[in-house]
Amino acid sequence: MLDAVLKAVGAVVLVILGAAALGLLLTYPLMWAINYTVAPAALLAVFGVAKLTFWKTYLFAGVCSWLFKSTSSNTSK
């Protein structure tokens, strides 16, 4: 019984760490895209910053995924 619980907890921790690692890995291309396509004019005019740092981009991606994720479900019978 305890072995099954430890396996389940280990699996949940592994999924959370994997999702965080994937988010960190995908932050670099997003940071590059924002800093070298949008940043020179728009970020300086709107936010008053010249370039986004890695952690600001990570937070930006998290907030965007939270705000714009789809909550609809399509269940066909």
Distance bins in CASP14 RR format, pairs under 12 A and 6 or more apart:
PFRMAT RR
TARGET T0000
AUTHOR 0000-0000-0000
RMODE 2
METHOD distances of the structure
MODEL  1
1 7 0 0 0 0 0 1 0 0 0 0 0
1 8 0 0 0 0 0 1 0 0 0 0 0
2 8 0 0 0 0 0 1 0 0 0 0 0
2 9 0 0 0 0 0 1 0 0 0 0 0
3 9 0 0 0 0 0 1 0 0 0 0 0
3 10 0 0 0 0 0 1 0 0 0 0 0
4 10 0 0 0 0 0 1 0 0 0 0 0
4 11 0 0 0 0 0 1 0 0 0 0 0
5 11 0 0 0 0 0 1 0 0 0 0 0
5 12 0 0 0 0 0 1 0 0 0 0 0
6 12 0 0 0 0 0 1 0 0 0 0 0
6 13 0 0 0 0 0 1 0 0 0 0 0
7 13 0 0 0 0 0 1 0 0 0 0 0
7 14 0 0 0 0 0 1 0 0 0 0 0
8 14 0 0 0 0 0 1 0 0 0 0 0
8 15 0 0 0 0 0 1 0 0 0 0 0
9 15 0 0 0 0 0 1 0 0 0 0 0
9 16 0 0 0 0 0 1 0 0 0 0 0
10 16 0 0 0 0 1 0 0 0 0 0 0
10 17 0 0 0 0 1 0 0 0 0 0 0
11 17 0 0 0 0 0 1 0 0 0 0 0
11 18 0 0 0 0 0 1 0 0 0 0 0
12 18 0 0 0 0 0 1 0 0 0 0 0
12 19 0 0 0 0 0 1 0 0 0 0 0
13 19 0 0 0 0 0 1 0 0 0 0 0
13 20 0 0 0 0 0 1 0 0 0 0 0
14 20 0 0 0 0 0 1 0 0 0 0 0
14 21 0 0 0 0 0 1 0 0 0 0 0
15 21 0 0 0 0 0 1 0 0 0 0 0
15 22 0 0 0 0 0 1 0 0 0 0 0
16 22 0 0 0 0 0 1 0 0 0 0 0
16 23 0 0 0 0 0 1 0 0 0 0 0
17 23 0 0 0 0 0 1 0 0 0 0 0
17 24 0 0 0 0 0 1 0 0 0 0 0
18 24 0 0 0 0 1 0 0 0 0 0 0
18 25 0 0 0 0 1 0 0 0 0 0 0
18 26 0 0 0 0 0 1 0 0 0 0 0
19 25 0 0 0 0 0 1 0 0 0 0 0
19 26 0 0 0 0 0 1 0 0 0 0 0
19 62 0 0 0 0 0 1 0 0 0 0 0
19 65 0 0 0 0 0 1 0 0 0 0 0
20 26 0 0 0 0 0 1 0 0 0 0 0
20 27 0 0 0 0 0 1 0 0 0 0 0
20 58 0 0 0 0 1 0 0 0 0 0 0
20 61 0 0 0 0 0 1 0 0 0 0 0
20 62 0 0 0 0 0 1 0 0 0 0 0
21 27 0 0 0 0 0 1 0 0 0 0 0
21 58 0 0 0 0 0 1 0 0 0 0 0
22 28 0 0 0 0 0 1 0 0 0 0 0
22 58 0 0 0 0 0 1 0 0 0 0 0
22 61 0 0 0 0 0 1 0 0 0 0 0
22 65 0 0 0 0 0 1 0 0 0 0 0
23 29 0 0 0 0 0 1 0 0 0 0 0
23 30 0 0 0 0 1 0 0 0 0 0 0
23 31 0 0 0 0 0 1 0 0 0 0 0
23 54 0 0 0 0 0 1 0 0 0 0 0
23 57 0 0 0 0 0 1 0 0 0 0 0
23 58 1 0 0 1 0 0 0 0 0 0 0
23 59 0 0 0 0 0 1 0 0 0 0 0
23 60 0 0 0 0 0 1 0 0 0 0 0
23 61 1 0 0 1 0 0 0 0 0 0 0
23 62 0 0 0 0 1 0 0 0 0 0 0
23 65 0 0 0 0 1 0 0 0 0 0 0
24 30 0 0 0 0 0 1 0 0 0 0 0
24 31 0 0 0 0 0 1 0 0 0 0 0
24 54 0 0 0 0 1 0 0 0 0 0 0
24 55 0 0 0 0 0 1 0 0 0 0 0
24 57 0 0 0 0 0 1 0 0 0 0 0
24 58 1 0 0 1 0 0 0 0 0 0 0
24 59 0 0 0 0 0 1 0 0 0 0 0
24 61 0 0 0 0 1 0 0 0 0 0 0
24 62 0 0 0 0 0 1 0 0 0 0 0
25 31 0 0 0 0 0 1 0 0 0 0 0
25 54 0 0 0 0 0 1 0 0 0 0 0
25 58 0 0 0 0 0 1 0 0 0 0 0
25 61 0 0 0 0 0 1 0 0 0 0 0
26 32 0 0 0 0 0 1 0 0 0 0 0
26 33 0 0 0 0 0 1 0 0 0 0 0
26 54 0 0 0 0 0 1 0 0 0 0 0
26 57 0 0 0 0 1 0 0 0 0 0 0
26 58 0 0 0 0 1 0 0 0 0 0 0
26 61 1 0 0 1 0 0 0 0 0 0 0
26 62 0 0 0 0 0 1 0 0 0 0 0
26 65 0 0 0 0 0 1 0 0 0 0 0
27 33 0 0 0 0 0 1 0 0 0 0 0
27 34 0 0 0 0 0 1 0 0 0 0 0
27 35 0 0 0 0 0 1 0 0 0 0 0
27 52 0 0 0 0 1 0 0 0 0 0 0
27 53 0 0 0 0 0 1 0 0 0 0 0
27 54 1 0 0 1 0 0 0 0 0 0 0
27 55 0 0 0 0 1 0 0 0 0 0 0
27 56 0 0 0 0 1 0 0 0 0 0 0
27 57 1 0 1 0 0 0 0 0 0 0 0
27 58 1 0 1 0 0 0 0 0 0 0 0
27 59 0 0 0 0 1 0 0 0 0 0 0
27 60 0 0 0 0 1 0 0 0 0 0 0
27 61 1 0 0 1 0 0 0 0 0 0 0
27 62 0 0 0 0 1 0 0 0 0 0 0
27 64 0 0 0 0 0 1 0 0 0 0 0
27 65 0 0 0 0 0 1 0 0 0 0 0
28 34 0 0 0 0 0 1 0 0 0 0 0
28 35 0 0 0 0 0 1 0 0 0 0 0
28 52 0 0 0 0 0 1 0 0 0 0 0
28 53 0 0 0 0 0 1 0 0 0 0 0
28 54 1 0 0 1 0 0 0 0 0 0 0
28 57 0 0 0 0 1 0 0 0 0 0 0
28 58 0 0 0 0 1 0 0 0 0 0 0
28 61 0 0 0 0 0 1 0 0 0 0 0
29 35 0 0 0 0 0 1 0 0 0 0 0
29 36 0 0 0 0 0 1 0 0 0 0 0
29 37 0 0 0 0 0 1 0 0 0 0 0
29 54 0 0 0 0 0 1 0 0 0 0 0
29 57 0 0 0 0 1 0 0 0 0 0 0
29 61 0 0 0 0 0 1 0 0 0 0 0
30 36 0 0 0 0 0 1 0 0 0 0 0
30 37 0 0 0 0 0 1 0 0 0 0 0
30 38 0 0 0 0 0 1 0 0 0 0 0
30 39 0 0 0 0 0 1 0 0 0 0 0
30 52 0 0 0 0 1 0 0 0 0 0 0
30 54 0 0 0 0 1 0 0 0 0 0 0
30 56 0 0 0 0 0 1 0 0 0 0 0
30 57 1 0 1 0 0 0 0 0 0 0 0
30 58 0 0 0 0 1 0 0 0 0 0 0
30 59 0 0 0 0 0 1 0 0 0 0 0
30 60 1 0 0 1 0 0 0 0 0 0 0
30 61 1 0 1 0 0 0 0 0 0 0 0
30 62 0 0 0 0 0 1 0 0 0 0 0
30 64 0 0 0 0 1 0 0 0 0 0 0
30 65 0 0 0 0 0 1 0 0 0 0 0
31 37 0 0 0 0 0 1 0 0 0 0 0
31 38 0 0 0 0 0 1 0 0 0 0 0
31 39 0 0 0 0 1 0 0 0 0 0 0
31 43 0 0 0 0 0 1 0 0 0 0 0
31 51 0 0 0 0 1 0 0 0 0 0 0
31 52 1 0 1 0 0 0 0 0 0 0 0
31 53 1 0 0 1 0 0 0 0 0 0 0
31 54 1 0 1 0 0 0 0 0 0 0 0
31 55 0 0 0 0 1 0 0 0 0 0 0
31 56 0 0 0 0 1 0 0 0 0 0 0
31 57 1 0 1 0 0 0 0 0 0 0 0
31 58 0 0 0 0 1 0 0 0 0 0 0
31 59 0 0 0 0 0 1 0 0 0 0 0
31 60 0 0 0 0 1 0 0 0 0 0 0
31 61 0 0 0 0 1 0 0 0 0 0 0
32 38 0 0 0 0 0 1 0 0 0 0 0
32 39 0 0 0 0 0 1 0 0 0 0 0
32 51 0 0 0 0 0 1 0 0 0 0 0
32 52 0 0 0 0 0 1 0 0 0 0 0
32 54 0 0 0 0 0 1 0 0 0 0 0
32 57 0 0 0 0 1 0 0 0 0 0 0
33 39 0 0 0 0 1 0 0 0 0 0 0
33 52 0 0 0 0 0 1 0 0 0 0 0
33 57 0 0 0 0 1 0 0 0 0 0 0
33 60 0 0 0 0 0 1 0 0 0 0 0
33 61 0 0 0 0 0 1 0 0 0 0 0
34 40 0 0 0 0 0 1 0 0 0 0 0
34 42 0 0 0 0 1 0 0 0 0 0 0
34 43 1 0 0 1 0 0 0 0 0 0 0
34 47 0 0 0 0 0 1 0 0 0 0 0
34 49 0 0 0 0 0 1 0 0 0 0 0
34 50 0 0 0 0 0 1 0 0 0 0 0
34 51 0 0 0 0 1 0 0 0 0 0 0
34 52 1 0 1 0 0 0 0 0 0 0 0
34 53 0 0 0 0 0 1 0 0 0 0 0
34 54 0 0 0 0 0 1 0 0 0 0 0
34 56 0 0 0 0 1 0 0 0 0 0 0
34 57 1 0 0 1 0 0 0 0 0 0 0
34 58 0 0 0 0 0 1 0 0 0 0 0
34 60 1 0 0 1 0 0 0 0 0 0 0
34 61 0 0 0 0 1 0 0 0 0 0 0
34 64 0 0 0 0 0 1 0 0 0 0 0
35 42 0 0 0 0 0 1 0 0 0 0 0
35 43 0 0 0 0 1 0 0 0 0 0 0
35 44 0 0 0 0 0 1 0 0 0 0 0
35 49 0 0 0 0 0 1 0 0 0 0 0
35 50 0 0 0 0 1 0 0 0 0 0 0
35 51 1 0 1 0 0 0 0 0 0 0 0
35 52 1 0 1 0 0 0 0 0 0 0 0
35 53 0 0 0 0 1 0 0 0 0 0 0
35 54 0 0 0 0 0 1 0 0 0 0 0
35 56 0 0 0 0 0 1 0 0 0 0 0
35 57 0 0 0 0 1 0 0 0 0 0 0
35 60 0 0 0 0 0 1 0 0 0 0 0
36 43 0 0 0 0 0 1 0 0 0 0 0
36 50 0 0 0 0 0 1 0 0 0 0 0
36 51 0 0 0 0 1 0 0 0 0 0 0
36 52 0 0 0 0 0 1 0 0 0 0 0
37 43 0 0 0 0 0 1 0 0 0 0 0
37 51 0 0 0 0 0 1 0 0 0 0 0
37 52 0 0 0 0 0 1 0 0 0 0 0
38 44 0 0 0 0 0 1 0 0 0 0 0
38 45 0 0 0 0 0 1 0 0 0 0 0
38 46 0 0 0 0 1 0 0 0 0 0 0
38 47 0 0 0 0 0 1 0 0 0 0 0
38 49 0 0 0 0 0 1 0 0 0 0 0
38 50 0 0 0 0 0 1 0 0 0 0 0
38 51 0 0 0 0 0 1 0 0 0 0 0
38 52 0 0 0 0 1 0 0 0 0 0 0
38 57 0 0 0 0 0 1 0 0 0 0 0
38 60 0 0 0 0 0 1 0 0 0 0 0
39 45 0 0 0 0 0 1 0 0 0 0 0
39 46 0 0 0 0 0 1 0 0 0 0 0
39 47 0 0 0 0 1 0 0 0 0 0 0
39 48 0 0 0 0 0 1 0 0 0 0 0
39 49 0 0 0 0 1 0 0 0 0 0 0
39 50 1 0 0 1 0 0 0 0 0 0 0
39 51 1 0 1 0 0 0 0 0 0 0 0
39 52 1 0 0 1 0 0 0 0 0 0 0
39 53 0 0 0 0 0 1 0 0 0 0 0
39 56 0 0 0 0 0 1 0 0 0 0 0
39 57 0 0 0 0 0 1 0 0 0 0 0
39 60 0 0 0 0 0 1 0 0 0 0 0
40 49 0 0 0 0 0 1 0 0 0 0 0
40 50 0 0 0 0 1 0 0 0 0 0 0
40 51 0 0 0 0 1 0 0 0 0 0 0
41 47 0 0 0 0 0 1 0 0 0 0 0
41 48 0 0 0 0 0 1 0 0 0 0 0
41 50 0 0 0 0 0 1 0 0 0 0 0
42 48 0 0 0 0 0 1 0 0 0 0 0
42 49 0 0 0 0 0 1 0 0 0 0 0
42 50 0 0 0 0 0 1 0 0 0 0 0
42 51 0 0 0 0 0 1 0 0 0 0 0
42 52 0 0 0 0 0 1 0 0 0 0 0
43 49 1 0 1 0 0 0 0 0 0 0 0
43 50 1 0 0 1 0 0 0 0 0 0 0
43 51 1 0 0 1 0 0 0 0 0 0 0
43 52 1 0 0 1 0 0 0 0 0 0 0
43 53 0 0 0 0 0 1 0 0 0 0 0
43 56 0 0 0 0 0 1 0 0 0 0 0
43 57 0 0 0 0 0 1 0 0 0 0 0
43 60 0 0 0 0 0 1 0 0 0 0 0
44 50 1 0 1 0 0 0 0 0 0 0 0
44 51 0 0 0 0 1 0 0 0 0 0 0
44 52 0 0 0 0 0 1 0 0 0 0 0
47 56 0 0 0 0 1 0 0 0 0 0 0
47 60 0 0 0 0 0 1 0 0 0 0 0
49 56 0 0 0 0 1 0 0 0 0 0 0
49 57 0 0 0 0 0 1 0 0 0 0 0
49 60 0 0 0 0 0 1 0 0 0 0 0
50 56 0 0 0 0 0 1 0 0 0 0 0
51 57 0 0 0 0 1 0 0 0 0 0 0
52 58 0 0 0 0 1 0 0 0 0 0 0
52 59 0 0 0 0 1 0 0 0 0 0 0
52 60 1 0 0 1 0 0 0 0 0 0 0
52 61 0 0 0 0 0 1 0 0 0 0 0
53 59 0 0 0 0 1 0 0 0 0 0 0
53 60 0 0 0 0 0 1 0 0 0 0 0
54 60 0 0 0 0 0 1 0 0 0 0 0
54 61 0 0 0 0 0 1 0 0 0 0 0
55 61 0 0 0 0 0 1 0 0 0 0 0
55 62 0 0 0 0 0 1 0 0 0 0 0
56 62 0 0 0 0 0 1 0 0 0 0 0
56 63 0 0 0 0 0 1 0 0 0 0 0
57 63 0 0 0 0 0 1 0 0 0 0 0
57 64 0 0 0 0 0 1 0 0 0 0 0
58 64 0 0 0 0 0 1 0 0 0 0 0
58 65 0 0 0 0 0 1 0 0 0 0 0
59 65 0 0 0 0 0 1 0 0 0 0 0
59 66 0 0 0 0 0 1 0 0 0 0 0
60 66 0 0 0 0 0 1 0 0 0 0 0
60 67 0 0 0 0 0 1 0 0 0 0 0
60 68 0 0 0 0 0 1 0 0 0 0 0
61 67 0 0 0 0 0 1 0 0 0 0 0
61 68 0 0 0 0 0 1 0 0 0 0 0
61 69 0 0 0 0 0 1 0 0 0 0 0
62 68 0 0 0 0 0 1 0 0 0 0 0
62 69 0 0 0 0 1 0 0 0 0 0 0
63 69 0 0 0 0 0 1 0 0 0 0 0
END
